[in-house]
Amino acid sequence: MQLGKRESGAVDVPVSLLIVSATVTIGFGAIFALLPDYQRELHFQPWGLGAAVAASFLAGFASQVALSRYADRGFGRAMLIGGVLVSIAGLLWLAVAHHLVELVGARVVLGLGEGAFVPAARRVVIERNPDLMGAALGRLSSFTVGGFLLGPPVGAVLADAFGLRAPFFLLAALLACSVPTVVRMRVPAVTGESPRRALRILLSRRGIRAGLLLGATLYVPIGVYDSLWARFLEDRGATRLFVALSLTIFAAPIALLAPIGGRIADRYGPLRVGATCAVCTVPFVVAYGFVTTPIFLAMIAFVHSVFDSGSTPAGQAAVATASPPELVAAGQGLYEATGLVIAATSAAVAAPLYGRWGAAALWCPLAAAIGLFGILAYRSGSADEKIRMRGVR
């Protein structure tokens, strides 16, 4: 797909799609903040935190790889509907889980639902905004992150008032209300059958490989945050409510600034913008290993997230611009799938690493990995990106 024209214009993203996307991610935010409470109630070891998170990521990986190409072939609406219904089932299972195995199973179901929904939603956004893909994907990201942002405080308040299970019953009901809206959505498809061996075609492109490396700068830390951030802050004296607020503080810049970050990526090139933002986060990630006051950790997270608001849409746009038109959704599925398996790996490793050697041994290697992936992404794809950018001036 050719890089869009560098011109200003209105971004066309259906409001209904934005609202449903936000609702899908609220449940992920709620369980993010409540995992330590599940650990105490279900009496499982710390490694279970990593297992629950890794299971969700791996399920999303399988779903993205297997299903994303079908959004290109005309099954996008079915994927949107199926993703919402499966997510409802996952939330209800979370609400009734009484063993670690059930918690892991519920996370798997949630991962499958999101894995079906995301590539179809992005296909809609990219097709409607060929000249402003970064800005459009940034707007979609702002709502998905915004939903995640609402999840922790909603989950914490409801759990304190009505019990640990209440948030997931309510969120399942809210998501069920969105089903009629999803049923009416139309996902455009490319005329003709999508090529076979889609993954091989995509991976043969240098721009795709560079975009995947850029995505790794986001997904390596996501696995760590998802499995350990709540435990990490509670070990430093934070309350459940503060943990929830810290997640809101962290996610707020992405929710507010991702559309602006996407426009900057459209203007200067997604690889250049994304790699720069990734490298700029390195000192803040290192700081997590040495700062012990929860309020200062939340402040560091806020500044860190400002840079993530650029790299989040930039990674998606880098893959979108390098994908052939008949494999747009497949490209986004590959991007998410690769990121999820990376996040699953970091989630599984983070808990035992932190438990045995402490914060510095966790965050410093993570910072080094982020910087390395950012540099590799730009070096591997910058030549192609410069050519594309010259062609659209």
C-alpha positions in Angstrom: 0.0 0.0 0.0 1.4 3.4 -0.9 2.1 5.9 1.8 -0.7 8.5 1.9 -0.3 12.1 0.7 1.1 14.5 3.1 -1.9 16.8 3.4 -4.3 17.9 6.0 -7.8 16.6 6.1 -10.5 15.2 8.2 -10.0 11.7 9.6 -13.0 9.4 8.8 -13.5 6.8 11.6 -17.0 5.7 12.5 -17.9 6.8 16.0 -19.7 3.5 16.6 -16.5 1.6 15.9 -14.6 3.8 18.3 -17.1 3.2 21.1 -17.2 -0.6 20.7 -13.4 -0.7 20.5 -13.2 1.1 23.8 -15.7 -1.2 25.4 -13.8 -4.3 24.3 -10.7 -3.1 26.1 -12.3 -2.0 29.4 -12.3 -5.6 30.6 -8.5 -5.9 30.0 -7.9 -2.8 32.1 -10.1 -4.0 34.9 -8.4 -7.4 35.2 -5.0 -5.6 34.9 -5.6 -3.8 38.2 -7.4 -6.7 40.0 -4.9 -9.5 39.2 -3.2 -9.2 42.7 -6.7 -9.6 44.3 -7.3 -12.7 42.3 -3.9 -14.0 43.4 -4.9 -13.5 47.1 -8.4 -15.0 46.7 -7.4 -18.0 44.6 -4.1 -18.6 46.6 -1.8 -19.2 43.6 2.0 -18.5 43.4 3.4 -15.4 41.8 4.3 -17.3 38.6 0.5 -17.6 38.1 0.4 -13.9 37.3 2.7 -14.3 34.4 0.9 -17.5 33.3 -2.5 -15.8 33.2 -1.2 -12.8 31.2 0.9 -15.0 28.8 -2.1 -17.2 28.1 -4.1 -14.2 26.9 -1.3 -13.0 24.7 -0.7 -16.4 23.2 -4.4 -16.8 22.5 -4.5 -13.4 20.8 -1.5 -14.5 18.7 -3.2 -17.6 17.4 -6.3 -15.7 16.7 -4.6 -12.9 14.8 -2.5 -15.3 12.7 -5.4 -17.6 11.8 -8.2 -15.1 11.3 -6.8 -11.6 10.3 -6.6 -12.4 6.5 -10.3 -13.2 6.4 -11.1 -9.6 7.1 -9.5 -8.9 3.7 -11.7 -11.5 2.1 -15.1 -10.2 3.1 -15.6 -11.7 6.6 -14.8 -8.6 8.5 -18.2 -8.0 10.0 -18.4 -11.7 11.1 -15.0 -11.2 12.8 -16.3 -8.0 14.6 -19.4 -9.7 15.8 -17.6 -12.9 16.8 -14.9 -10.9 18.6 -17.5 -9.1 20.7 -19.4 -12.3 21.6 -16.3 -14.2 22.5 -15.1 -11.2 24.7 -18.5 -11.3 26.5 -17.9 -15.0 27.2 -14.4 -14.3 28.6 -15.7 -11.6 30.9 -18.4 -13.9 32.3 -15.9 -16.6 32.9 -13.7 -14.2 34.8 -16.6 -13.3 36.9 -17.1 -16.9 38.0 -13.5 -18.2 38.0 -12.5 -19.9 41.3 -9.2 -21.6 40.3 -6.1 -20.5 38.5 -6.9 -22.8 35.6 -10.2 -21.0 35.1 -8.6 -17.6 35.4 -6.1 -18.6 32.7 -8.9 -20.0 30.5 -10.9 -16.8 30.8 -7.9 -14.8 29.7 -7.5 -17.1 26.8 -11.0 -16.5 25.7 -10.6 -12.7 26.0 -7.4 -13.0 23.9 -9.3 -14.8 21.2 -12.0 -12.3 21.1 -9.7 -9.3 20.8 -7.6 -11.2 18.2 -10.7 -11.5 16.0 -11.9 -8.0 16.5 -8.8 -5.9 16.1 -7.7 -6.6 12.5 -11.2 -6.2 11.2 -11.5 -2.8 13.0 -8.2 -1.6 11.6 -9.2 -2.7 8.1 -12.2 -0.3 8.3 -10.0 2.5 9.5 -7.2 2.1 6.9 -9.6 1.7 4.0 -11.5 4.9 4.9 -8.3 6.9 5.4 -5.7 6.0 2.8 -4.0 9.4 3.0 -4.1 9.7 6.8 -3.5 6.2 8.0 -1.3 7.2 11.0 -3.8 9.8 12.2 -6.8 7.5 11.7 -5.0 4.6 13.5 -4.0 7.0 16.2 -7.7 8.0 16.8 -8.6 4.3 17.0 -5.8 3.7 19.4 -6.9 6.6 21.5 -10.3 5.0 22.1 -8.9 1.5 22.7 -6.4 2.9 25.2 -9.1 5.1 26.6 -11.2 2.0 27.3 -8.2 0.4 28.9 -7.7 3.6 30.9 -11.3 3.4 32.3 -11.0 -0.3 33.2 -8.8 0.0 36.3 -10.7 2.7 38.2 -14.1 1.2 37.2 -12.9 -2.3 38.3 -11.4 -1.0 41.6 -14.4 1.0 42.6 -16.9 -1.7 41.7 -14.8 -4.4 43.4 -14.5 -2.3 46.6 -18.3 -1.7 46.6 -19.8 -5.0 45.4 -17.0 -7.6 45.4 -14.2 -8.8 43.1 -16.6 -10.4 40.6 -19.0 -7.5 40.1 -17.0 -5.5 37.5 -16.9 -8.4 35.0 -20.6 -9.0 35.2 -21.3 -5.3 34.5 -18.7 -5.1 31.7 -20.1 -8.2 30.0 -23.6 -6.5 30.1 -22.2 -3.3 28.7 -20.5 -5.1 25.8 -23.6 -7.1 25.1 -25.4 -3.8 24.5 -23.0 -3.0 21.7 -23.9 -6.1 19.7 -26.7 -4.5 17.6 -24.3 -1.7 16.6 -21.6 -4.2 15.5 -24.2 -6.2 13.5 -24.8 -3.1 11.3 -21.2 -2.4 10.6 -19.7 -3.0 7.1 -16.1 -3.9 6.6 -14.8 -3.3 3.0 -13.0 -6.1 1.3 -10.7 -6.2 -1.7 -12.3 -7.5 -4.9 -11.1 -11.0 -5.6 -9.6 -13.7 -3.4 -6.8 -12.7 -1.1 -3.4 -14.4 -2.0 -2.5 -17.6 -0.3 0.6 -17.7 1.9 -0.2 -14.2 3.2 2.3 -14.4 6.0 5.1 -15.4 3.6 4.3 -12.5 1.3 4.2 -10.0 4.1 7.4 -11.2 5.8 9.3 -11.0 2.5 8.9 -7.1 2.6 11.6 -5.2 4.4 9.1 -2.5 5.5 7.0 -5.1 7.2 9.9 -6.5 9.1 10.9 -3.0 10.2 7.4 -2.3 11.4 7.4 -5.6 13.4 10.7 -4.5 15.1 9.1 -1.2 15.9 6.1 -3.0 17.4 8.4 -4.9 19.6 9.4 -1.7 21.4 5.9 -1.5 22.6 5.0 -5.1 23.3 8.1 -6.1 25.3 7.1 -3.6 28.1 3.4 -4.4 27.7 4.0 -7.9 28.9 5.8 -6.7 31.9 3.3 -4.0 32.8 0.3 -6.4 32.4 1.8 -9.1 34.6 3.7 -7.0 37.2 2.8 -3.3 37.4 0.1 -3.7 40.1 2.3 -6.1 42.1 5.3 -3.8 41.6 3.5 -0.7 43.0 1.8 -2.6 45.8 5.3 -3.8 46.9 6.2 -0.1 47.3 3.2 0.6 49.5 0.6 1.6 46.9 -3.1 0.9 47.6 -5.4 -0.8 45.1 -7.0 2.6 44.3 -3.6 4.2 43.6 -2.6 1.3 41.3 -5.8 1.9 39.4 -5.1 5.7 39.2 -1.5 5.0 38.1 -2.8 3.0 35.2 -5.0 5.9 34.3 -2.1 8.3 34.5 0.0 6.1 32.3 -2.7 5.6 29.7 -4.0 9.1 29.5 -1.3 10.6 27.2 -1.8 7.8 24.7 -5.6 8.3 24.7 -5.3 12.0 24.3 -2.2 12.3 22.0 -2.2 9.2 19.8 -4.1 11.0 16.9 -1.5 13.8 17.0 1.3 11.2 17.1 -0.2 9.5 14.1 -0.3 12.8 12.1 3.3 13.4 12.9 4.1 9.9 11.7 2.2 10.6 8.5 4.3 13.7 8.0 7.8 12.6 8.9 7.5 8.8 8.4 6.3 6.2 10.9 9.7 4.5 11.3 11.5 7.7 12.0 8.9 8.9 14.5 8.3 5.5 16.2 12.0 4.7 16.6 12.8 8.2 18.0 9.9 7.9 20.5 11.1 4.4 21.5 14.6 5.4 22.2 13.4 8.4 24.2 11.5 6.1 26.6 14.7 4.2 27.6 15.8 6.4 30.6 12.3 6.4 32.0 12.1 2.6 32.0 15.5 2.5 33.7 14.2 4.8 36.4 11.5 2.3 37.3 14.2 0.1 38.7 15.5 2.6 41.2 12.6 4.9 42.2 10.7 3.6 45.2 8.0 6.2 45.8 4.7 5.3 44.1 3.8 8.9 43.2 7.1 9.5 41.5 6.8 6.2 39.6 3.4 7.4 38.4 4.9 10.7 37.3 7.7 8.9 35.4 5.0 6.7 33.8 3.1 9.7 32.6 6.1 11.2 30.7 7.0 7.7 29.4 3.5 7.5 28.0 3.8 10.8 26.1 6.4 9.2 23.9 4.4 6.0 23.5 1.6 8.1 22.1 3.8 8.5 19.0 5.2 5.0 18.7 1.8 3.4 19.1 0.2 4.6 15.9 3.6 4.8 14.2 4.1 1.0 14.4 0.6 0.3 13.0 1.1 2.8 10.2 4.6 1.4 9.3 3.1 -2.0 8.7 0.0 -0.5 6.9 2.1 1.5 4.4 4.2 -1.6 3.6 1.3 -4.0 3.2 -0.2 -4.7 -0.3 -3.8 -3.5 -0.6 -5.2 -7.1 -0.6 -3.4 -7.9 2.7 -4.1 -4.8 4.9 -5.9 -6.7 7.7 -3.4 -9.6 7.4 -0.6 -7.1 7.9 -2.2 -5.7 11.0 -2.9 -9.2 12.3 0.7 -10.1 11.8 1.8 -6.9 13.7 -0.5 -7.7 16.6 0.4 -11.4 16.6 4.1 -10.8 16.7 3.7 -8.2 19.4 1.5 -10.6 21.5 4.0 -13.5 21.4 6.7 -11.0 22.4 4.5 -9.7 25.2 3.7 -13.2 26.3 7.4 -14.1 26.6 8.2 -11.0 28.6 5.2 -11.5 30.9 6.3 -15.1 31.6 9.9 -14.1 32.3 9.2 -10.9 34.2 7.5 -12.3 37.4 10.2 -14.8 38.3 13.0 -12.3 37.3 11.5 -9.6 39.6 10.8 -12.1 42.4 14.3 -13.4 42.5 16.5 -10.4 41.6 14.4 -7.3 42.2 13.4 -4.2 40.3 16.7 -3.1 38.7 17.3 -6.5 37.2 13.9 -6.4 35.6 13.7 -2.8 34.3 17.3 -2.2 33.1 17.3 -5.1 30.6 13.9 -4.1 29.5 15.1 -0.6 28.7 18.0 -2.0 26.7 15.7 -4.2 24.7 13.4 -1.3 23.8 16.3 0.9 22.6 17.8 -2.0 20.6 14.5 -2.8 18.8 13.9 0.9 18.0 17.4 1.3 16.5 17.1 -1.9 14.5 13.7 -0.9 13.2 14.9 2.4 11.8 18.1 1.0 10.4 16.4 -1.9 8.6 13.6 0.1 7.0 14.7 3.8 6.8 15.9 3.6 3.2 12.6 2.4 1.9 10.7 4.9 4.0 12.8 7.8 2.7 12.0 6.7 -0.9 8.2 6.6 -0.1 8.3 9.9 1.7 10.0 11.6 -1.3 7.3 10.2 -3.5 4.5 11.8 -1.6 5.9 15.3 -1.2 
